[in-house]
């Protein structure tokens, strides 16, 4: 090989290494072993992928989504059974609940998301207090704080539970 061929080959290998590092940098550390297995399978003749790895990643995301939805559904069911008419109307606007199942009585926080709009100046400020009150009836903590947000993630209100 000539000197120019060695330099050109070195440049191609260098670019390939940089590309591989860049591709893995966006991984955020989740599922890197599965991605590595799939990527090496793609380079093999025949290109057979590890379909099981892809299915496992999707399954984990689905379970988390169901868990979040179940917190909101459990909260709505509790209020439907035990709440006042005003609380039932306010809680009907709840779209997601996070942190209700993770309590340690030291500093418990829960977030309730609604479909209200307008932030503190919008229509959801009054119902947010009802939602926080209903949440306190549903979950109890020695040092808990529930925060209610509107559809854009703006604070509507909070309360202790």
Buried (B, 14 or more C-beta within 10 A) or exposed (E): EEEEEEEEEEEEEEEEEEEEEEEEEEEEEEBEEBBBBBBEBEEEEEEEEBEEBBEEBEEEEEEEEEEBEEBBEBBBEBBEEEBEEEBBEBBEBBEBBBBBEEBEEEEBBBBBBBEBEBBEEBEBBEBBBBBBBBBBBBBEBEEBBBBBBBBEEBEBBBBEB
